């Protein structure tokens, strides 16, 4: 039994007869169904393509908006950096450093110590003169 004979006999047992000629009416139906299916598939594909294009345009617009926001943030960050650098210069010019204050205190302590010694010497000399003057009077 050949392949085509076996399938023909199976279809014949079910009441389907595949032997015979195809009429124009049957051919028109088959072509019509294929055409309708093709148009439906093409319509579906065009609909999907349109949706994809709309999504792409939305994404591009969102990307442009985000790029503008990022540029604005970069500009603000640059301005903040400039302001910070200006403040650092201002602080360096106006405020004393810890080392500078320590050095100034050391110099003041040394000056006070010298002044104390000078006053002490002056009091000693004055005391000595007063003692001499009082000794002469007696």
C-alpha positions as CSV (number, residue, x, y, z in Angstrom):
1,X,0.0,0.0,0.0
2,X,1.4,3.3,-1.0
3,X,1.4,6.4,1.2
4,X,-1.2,8.3,-0.9
5,X,-3.5,5.3,-1.1
6,X,-3.5,4.7,2.6
7,X,-4.5,8.3,3.4
8,X,-7.1,8.3,0.6
9,X,-8.7,5.3,2.1
10,X,-8.6,6.9,5.6
11,X,-10.4,10.0,4.3
12,X,-12.8,7.9,2.3
13,X,-13.8,5.9,5.4
14,X,-14.7,9.2,7.2
15,X,-16.8,10.3,4.3
16,X,-14.3,12.7,2.8
17,X,-13.6,12.0,-0.8
18,X,-10.3,13.7,-2.0
19,X,-10.5,12.3,-5.4
20,X,-12.0,14.3,-8.2
21,X,-11.6,17.7,-9.7
22,X,-11.5,21.0,-7.8
23,X,-14.2,23.4,-9.0
24,X,-13.8,27.2,-9.4
25,X,-16.2,27.7,-6.5
26,X,-14.0,25.7,-4.1
27,X,-10.9,27.4,-5.4
28,X,-12.5,30.8,-4.9
29,X,-13.4,30.0,-1.3
30,X,-9.9,28.7,-0.5
31,X,-8.4,31.8,-2.1
32,X,-10.9,34.1,-0.3
33,X,-10.2,32.5,3.0
34,X,-6.4,32.8,2.5
35,X,-6.9,36.4,1.4
36,X,-9.0,37.3,4.4
37,X,-6.6,35.6,6.7
38,X,-3.7,37.4,5.1
39,X,-5.4,40.8,5.4
40,X,-6.3,40.0,9.0
41,X,-2.6,39.1,9.7
42,X,-1.4,42.2,7.8
43,X,-3.8,44.4,9.7
44,X,-2.7,42.9,13.0
45,X,0.9,43.4,12.1
46,X,0.3,47.0,11.1
47,X,-1.6,47.6,14.4
48,X,1.4,46.2,16.3
49,X,3.8,48.2,14.3
50,X,1.8,51.4,15.0
51,X,1.8,50.6,18.7
52,X,5.6,50.0,18.6
53,X,6.1,53.3,16.8
54,X,4.0,55.2,19.3
55,X,5.9,53.6,22.2
56,X,9.2,54.4,20.5
57,X,8.2,58.1,20.1
58,X,7.1,58.3,23.7
59,X,10.4,56.8,24.8
60,X,12.3,59.2,22.7
61,X,10.3,62.1,24.2
62,X,10.9,60.8,27.7
63,X,14.6,60.4,26.9
64,X,14.8,64.0,25.7
65,X,13.0,65.2,28.9
66,X,15.3,63.2,31.1
67,X,18.4,64.6,29.2
68,X,17.2,68.1,29.8
69,X,16.7,67.3,33.5
70,X,20.1,65.8,33.7
71,X,21.6,68.9,32.1
72,X,19.8,71.1,34.6
73,X,21.1,69.0,37.5
74,X,24.7,69.2,36.1
75,X,24.3,73.0,35.7
76,X,23.1,73.3,39.3
77,X,25.9,71.0,40.5
78,X,28.4,73.2,38.7
79,X,26.9,76.3,40.2
80,X,27.1,74.7,43.7
81,X,30.7,73.8,43.1
82,X,31.5,77.3,42.1
83,X,29.7,78.7,45.2
84,X,31.5,76.2,47.4
85,X,34.9,77.2,46.0
86,X,34.1,80.9,46.5
87,X,33.1,80.2,50.1
88,X,36.3,78.3,50.7
89,X,38.3,81.3,49.5
90,X,36.2,83.6,51.6
91,X,36.7,81.4,54.7
92,X,40.4,81.2,54.1
93,X,40.6,85.0,53.8
94,X,38.3,85.8,56.7
95,X,38.7,83.1,59.3
96,X,41.8,82.1,61.4
97,X,43.1,78.6,61.2
98,X,43.8,76.5,64.2
99,X,47.5,76.7,63.7
100,X,47.4,80.4,63.2
101,X,45.4,80.9,66.5
102,X,47.9,78.6,68.3
103,X,50.8,80.6,67.0
104,X,49.1,83.9,68.0
105,X,48.4,82.5,71.5
106,X,52.0,81.4,71.9
107,X,53.3,84.9,70.9
108,X,50.8,86.5,73.3
109,X,51.9,84.2,76.1
110,X,55.6,85.1,75.4
111,X,54.8,88.8,75.3
112,X,52.9,88.6,78.6
113,X,55.8,86.7,80.1
114,X,58.3,89.4,78.9
115,X,56.0,92.2,80.2
116,X,55.7,90.4,83.5
117,X,59.5,90.3,83.8
118,X,59.8,93.9,82.8
119,X,57.2,95.0,85.4
120,X,58.9,92.8,88.0
121,X,62.3,94.4,87.2
122,X,60.8,97.9,87.3
123,X,59.1,97.2,90.7
124,X,62.4,95.9,92.0
125,X,64.3,98.9,90.9
126,X,61.7,101.2,92.3
127,X,61.7,99.4,95.6
128,X,65.5,99.6,95.7
129,X,65.4,103.4,95.1
130,X,62.7,103.9,97.7
131,X,64.8,101.9,100.2
132,X,67.8,104.1,99.4
133,X,65.8,107.2,99.8
134,X,64.4,106.1,103.1
135,X,67.9,105.0,104.3
136,X,69.2,108.5,103.6
137,X,66.5,110.2,105.5
138,X,67.1,108.3,108.6
